[in-house]
Amino acid sequence: MKTNPTLEAIEDWLIREALGQPDIGEMFSGFCERLVDAGMPVERAMLTWATLHPLVEAESVFWLTGQEARLSQYRHDDEETDDWLRSPIRAVLEGRETRLRRNLAGANAATDDFPILTTLKADGFTDYLVLSTPFDLPTSKDFGPSGMIVTWATRTEGGFSDEAVEGLDYLQIRLALACRATIQSRIARTLAETYLGARAGSRVLSGLIRHGDGERLDAVIFYSDLRGSTALADRLAPDVYMTHLNAYFDATARTVMAHGGEVLDFIGDAVLAVFPIEAGGFDAAATRALQAADAVLARLEQAQAATEHPLLCGIALSSGDVMFGNIGIPERLTFSVIGRTVNAAARIEAMTKTLGRPLLVTADIAARAPHAFAPLGRFRLAGFGEEVELHAPV
């Protein structure tokens, strides 16, 4: 098609957006508003794309003239609703089509095949256009091929003109380039935070990727270990044991995160997490860690009612200075915490078996809740030269 300065200005804006790290909702909203300013009769639009996320299958941004754009997410476990099963977007995906168009005005209005079209016609819309732009990105295959789909609708008499459709065609592929870069960035951040944790993932994405990169961090360490896991793994079928293990992680790791902790690693059936000592100081971090430990034990007791296999664990809390950074070899790194405090937490957790207590903490942490804990004595931890005073709930 023949371009014009107005479309070229929108194209230049999209290129600049692609070179940055825009919010995809704000970018799509800005794109639609520029179309309107350019005289394009767009009054309703929705951008949809598949993503790669452990919980989310696809995302969309809905825009309506005069309103703020709205981001929605669709989970893997969401039931397929009748609206989705009879959606034009689903029809385009399954048919591997690049476009679908329906006239919504006059006696020849085509609204029978998709219920959404009846609603749009009742709202005064005269034309509905779906444009699909495929591009290659790693995504969940449940939703369909990677790429993006945009639906466009107008109330203009006679619907979209040929020139308007050509303009949308021309600009959508430019929009796709900007969206591809943005979606790729969202996927990278999701994967980094999912596999490394929010704090570690953020540091890796900010450039801390070399062997030895890291920082010193004052933190309360949370360490828990599943009881009897070796015997369970030996007698249970692998899929049954995996389900059992995930029930344990759901009760421990999810609860720790809900109380402001960050899970750094799953070491077999152990959970290693940190409560950084930051703005609120040691008291705030220790209090959150203690609350998390109590909640974990309560969650495990509740979860036990749903399984015939024992769901017991030992939990240890210690505090101090740790090194938070990349360890391993340059070709295979992990981001974790190391140091005396971490080793102490692991050794203290081992003492929960010896002392027959599900939760043990060091004296400084017990001091945050003096009426809830009692000293058990001083004990020598394996590999440590000095004894450590341990406390357990009363």
C-alpha positions in Angstrom: 0.0 0.0 0.0 1.0 3.6 -0.3 2.1 4.9 3.1 1.6 8.4 4.3 3.4 10.6 6.9 0.8 9.8 9.5 1.3 6.0 9.3 5.0 6.4 9.0 5.0 8.4 12.3 3.2 5.6 14.0 5.6 3.1 12.5 8.6 5.2 13.8 7.0 5.3 17.3 6.6 1.5 17.3 10.2 1.0 16.4 11.3 3.2 19.3 9.0 1.3 21.6 10.6 -2.0 20.5 14.0 -0.7 21.3 13.0 -0.1 24.9 11.3 -2.2 27.5 7.7 -0.9 27.3 4.7 -2.2 29.2 2.8 -4.1 26.6 -0.6 -2.8 27.8 0.5 0.8 27.7 2.2 0.3 24.3 -1.0 -1.2 22.8 -3.1 1.5 24.3 -0.8 4.2 22.9 -0.8 2.5 19.5 -4.7 2.5 19.4 -4.8 6.1 20.4 -2.4 7.1 17.7 -4.6 5.2 15.2 -7.6 7.2 16.3 -5.6 10.5 16.1 -4.6 9.5 12.6 -8.3 9.2 11.6 -8.5 5.4 11.7 -12.0 4.5 12.7 -11.0 2.1 15.5 -13.2 2.0 18.6 -12.5 -1.4 20.1 -9.5 -3.6 20.0 -8.0 -6.6 21.7 -4.5 -8.0 21.5 -4.0 -11.7 22.5 -0.8 -13.8 22.6 0.4 -17.1 23.9 3.1 -17.1 26.6 5.4 -19.4 28.5 4.5 -19.4 32.1 4.0 -22.2 34.7 0.5 -20.8 35.5 -0.6 -18.7 32.6 -1.4 -20.0 29.1 -2.2 -16.8 27.3 -2.6 -13.0 27.9 -4.6 -10.3 26.3 -4.9 -6.5 26.4 -8.4 -5.1 25.8 -8.8 -1.5 24.6 -12.0 0.6 24.2 -11.9 4.2 23.1 -11.9 6.6 26.0 -10.9 3.9 28.5 -7.7 2.5 30.0 -6.4 -0.7 28.5 -7.0 -3.8 30.6 -4.6 -6.8 30.9 -6.1 -10.3 31.4 -4.4 -13.6 31.9 -5.8 -17.1 31.2 -4.5 -19.9 33.3 -3.7 -23.5 32.1 -6.2 -24.9 34.5 -9.1 -22.5 33.5 -12.0 -24.4 32.1 -12.9 -23.8 28.5 -16.0 -21.6 28.6 -18.7 -21.6 26.0 -17.6 -18.0 25.1 -14.1 -19.3 24.3 -15.3 -22.5 22.5 -17.4 -20.2 20.2 -14.9 -17.4 19.9 -13.6 -16.1 16.6 -10.1 -16.0 18.0 -10.3 -19.7 18.7 -11.6 -20.3 15.1 -8.7 -18.4 13.7 -6.2 -20.3 15.8 -7.6 -23.7 15.0 -8.0 -22.9 11.3 -4.5 -21.4 11.1 -6.1 -18.4 9.4 -4.5 -15.0 9.1 -7.8 -13.1 9.1 -11.5 -13.2 9.7 -14.0 -10.5 9.0 -17.7 -10.0 9.6 -20.1 -7.3 8.5 -22.3 -6.4 11.4 -24.5 -3.8 9.7 -27.6 -4.1 7.6 -29.7 -7.0 6.5 -26.6 -9.0 5.5 -25.0 -8.9 8.9 -23.1 -12.1 9.7 -23.5 -12.7 13.4 -24.8 -16.3 13.7 -21.5 -18.2 14.0 -20.0 -16.3 16.9 -22.1 -15.0 19.9 -19.7 -12.0 20.5 -20.8 -10.6 17.1 -24.4 -10.4 18.3 -23.3 -8.4 21.3 -21.2 -6.1 19.2 -24.0 -5.5 16.7 -26.3 -4.6 19.6 -23.7 -2.1 20.8 -23.7 -0.4 17.4 -20.6 -1.9 15.9 -20.7 -2.3 12.1 -17.5 -4.2 11.3 -15.3 -6.8 13.0 -11.9 -7.7 11.8 -9.5 -10.3 13.2 -5.8 -10.2 12.0 -3.3 -12.9 13.0 0.4 -12.3 12.9 2.5 -15.4 13.6 6.1 -15.2 14.9 8.4 -17.7 16.5 8.7 -17.6 20.3 8.9 -20.4 22.9 5.3 -20.6 24.3 2.9 -23.0 25.8 1.4 -25.1 23.0 -1.9 -25.5 24.8 -3.2 -22.1 23.4 -2.0 -22.5 19.9 0.9 -21.4 17.7 3.1 -18.5 18.9 2.4 -15.1 17.6 -0.4 -12.6 18.2 -4.0 -11.9 17.2 -5.6 -8.5 17.2 -9.4 -8.0 16.9 -10.5 -4.6 15.5 -14.1 -3.2 15.6 -15.7 0.0 14.5 -19.1 1.8 14.6 -18.4 3.7 11.4 -21.3 3.5 8.9 -20.3 1.0 6.2 -17.5 -0.5 8.4 -13.8 -0.3 7.7 -12.9 1.1 4.3 -10.5 -0.8 2.1 -7.9 1.9 2.9 -8.4 1.5 6.7 -8.0 -2.3 6.4 -4.8 -1.8 4.4 -3.5 0.6 7.0 -4.2 -1.9 9.8 -2.6 -4.7 7.8 0.5 -2.5 7.2 0.9 -1.4 10.8 0.0 -4.7 12.5 3.2 -6.4 11.3 5.1 -3.4 12.8 3.2 -3.8 16.0 4.1 -7.5 16.0 7.8 -6.7 15.9 7.4 -4.4 19.0 5.2 -7.0 20.7 7.5 -9.8 20.0 10.4 -8.1 21.7 8.2 -7.1 24.7 6.7 -10.6 25.0 10.1 -12.2 24.8 11.3 -9.9 27.6 8.2 -10.9 29.7 8.9 -14.6 29.1 12.6 -14.2 30.1 11.7 -12.4 33.3 9.1 -15.0 34.2 11.5 -17.9 33.6 14.3 -16.2 35.5 12.0 -15.5 38.5 10.4 -18.9 38.4 13.6 -20.9 38.4 15.8 -18.5 40.4 13.4 -16.5 42.5 12.4 -12.8 42.2 15.6 -11.4 43.8 18.0 -13.7 42.1 16.2 -13.5 38.8 16.2 -9.7 38.8 19.9 -9.7 39.5 20.7 -12.1 36.7 18.6 -10.0 34.2 20.4 -6.9 35.3 23.8 -8.3 34.3 25.1 -10.3 37.3 25.9 -13.4 35.2 29.6 -14.0 35.7 31.1 -16.6 37.9 31.5 -15.1 41.4 29.1 -12.1 40.8 27.1 -11.4 43.9 26.6 -9.4 47.1 26.8 -9.8 50.9 23.4 -10.0 52.5 22.2 -10.0 56.1 19.2 -12.4 56.3 17.3 -14.9 58.3 17.7 -18.4 56.7 14.7 -20.8 56.5 15.6 -24.4 55.9 13.1 -27.3 56.0 13.5 -31.0 55.1 10.8 -33.6 54.5 10.8 -36.5 57.0 11.0 -40.1 55.8 11.4 -39.1 52.1 13.9 -41.8 51.3 11.6 -44.6 52.5 8.6 -43.0 50.7 10.6 -42.7 47.4 11.5 -46.3 47.7 8.0 -47.7 48.2 5.8 -45.2 46.2 5.4 -45.1 42.4 7.3 -42.2 40.9 4.2 -40.2 40.0 2.6 -40.8 43.4 5.8 -39.7 45.1 6.0 -36.6 42.9 2.5 -35.6 43.9 3.3 -36.1 47.5 6.5 -34.1 47.2 4.7 -31.2 45.5 2.0 -31.2 48.3 4.9 -30.7 50.7 6.5 -28.0 48.6 3.1 -26.3 48.3 2.7 -26.2 52.1 6.3 -25.0 52.7 7.6 -22.9 49.8 4.3 -21.3 49.0 3.7 -20.4 52.6 7.2 -18.9 52.9 6.7 -16.7 49.9 3.3 -15.6 51.2 5.1 -14.3 54.3 7.7 -12.3 52.4 10.4 -14.9 52.1 12.2 -15.9 48.9 12.7 -19.5 48.0 16.2 -19.9 46.5 16.5 -23.6 46.0 14.9 -27.0 46.3 17.7 -29.3 47.4 16.1 -32.7 46.9 13.2 -32.6 49.3 14.6 -29.6 51.3 13.6 -26.0 50.9 16.2 -23.2 51.3 14.7 -19.7 51.6 15.8 -16.2 52.9 14.1 -13.4 54.6 16.4 -10.5 53.8 17.1 -8.0 56.7 16.2 -4.7 54.9 14.1 -1.7 55.8 12.3 -3.2 58.7 15.5 -4.5 60.3 16.2 -7.8 62.0 13.0 -7.8 64.0 10.8 -7.6 61.0 12.7 -10.3 59.1 12.8 -12.7 62.1 9.1 -12.1 62.8 8.1 -13.0 59.2 10.3 -16.1 59.3 8.7 -17.2 62.6 5.2 -16.6 61.3 6.1 -18.5 58.1 7.4 -21.5 60.1 4.3 -21.7 62.3 2.1 -21.4 59.2 4.1 -24.2 57.4 3.5 -26.6 60.3 -0.2 -25.7 60.3 -0.5 -26.2 56.6 1.3 -29.6 56.7 -1.1 -30.7 59.4 -4.1 -29.7 57.3 -2.6 -31.3 54.2 -2.0 -34.5 56.1 -5.7 -35.1 56.2 -5.8 -35.5 52.4 -3.1 -38.1 52.2 -2.3 -41.5 53.7 1.5 -40.8 53.5 3.3 -38.9 56.3 3.8 -35.2 55.7 6.2 -34.2 58.4 9.2 -32.0 58.2 12.0 -30.4 60.3 12.5 -26.6 60.1 15.4 -24.5 61.2 15.9 -20.8 61.4 19.3 -19.0 61.7 20.5 -15.5 60.9 23.6 -13.8 59.8 25.7 -12.7 56.9 25.6 -14.7 53.7 27.0 -14.4 50.2 24.2 -14.1 47.6 25.4 -14.8 44.1 26.6 -17.1 41.3 28.2 -20.3 42.2 29.3 -23.3 40.1 31.4 -23.1 37.0 31.1 -20.5 34.2 29.3 -23.0 31.9 26.8 -24.0 34.5 25.8 -21.5 37.3 23.2 -21.3 39.9 22.3 -18.3 42.0 22.1 -19.1 45.7 23.3 -18.2 49.2 26.4 -19.7 50.8 28.2 -19.1 54.0 28.3 -20.1 57.7 24.7 -19.1 58.3 23.4 -21.4 55.6 25.5 -24.3 56.9 24.3 -23.6 60.4 20.6 -23.8 59.3 21.2 -27.1 57.6 22.9 -28.6 60.7 20.3 -27.2 63.0 17.6 -28.8 60.9 19.3 -32.1 61.3 19.1 -31.6 65.0 15.3 -31.6 64.8 15.5 -35.3 64.4 17.8 -35.8 67.3 15.8 -33.6 69.7 12.4 -34.7 68.4 11.3 -31.1 67.7 9.8 -30.0 64.4 11.1 -26.4 64.7 14.5 -25.2 66.1 15.7 -21.6 66.0 18.8 -19.7 67.3 18.7 -17.6 70.4 18.5 -14.2 68.6 15.5 -15.3 66.6 13.7 -16.9 69.7 14.2 -13.5 71.4 11.6 -12.0 69.0 9.0 -14.2 70.6 10.3 -14.9 74.1 7.1 -16.3 75.5 6.7 -18.7 72.7 10.1 -20.4 72.9 12.2 -22.1 75.5 15.9 -22.9 75.5 16.9 -26.5 75.0 20.6 -26.1 75.7 23.8 -25.6 73.8 24.8 -28.1 71.2 27.8 -28.6 68.9 26.8 -28.6 65.3 28.7 -30.9 62.9 31.6 -29.0 61.4 31.4 -26.0 63.8 33.9 -25.3 66.5 31.6 -23.6 69.0 28.3 -24.7 70.5 25.1 -23.0 69.5 22.1 -22.3 71.8 18.9 -23.8 70.3 15.3 -22.9 71.2 12.1 -24.7 70.4 8.4 -23.7 70.7 7.0 -24.1 74.2 
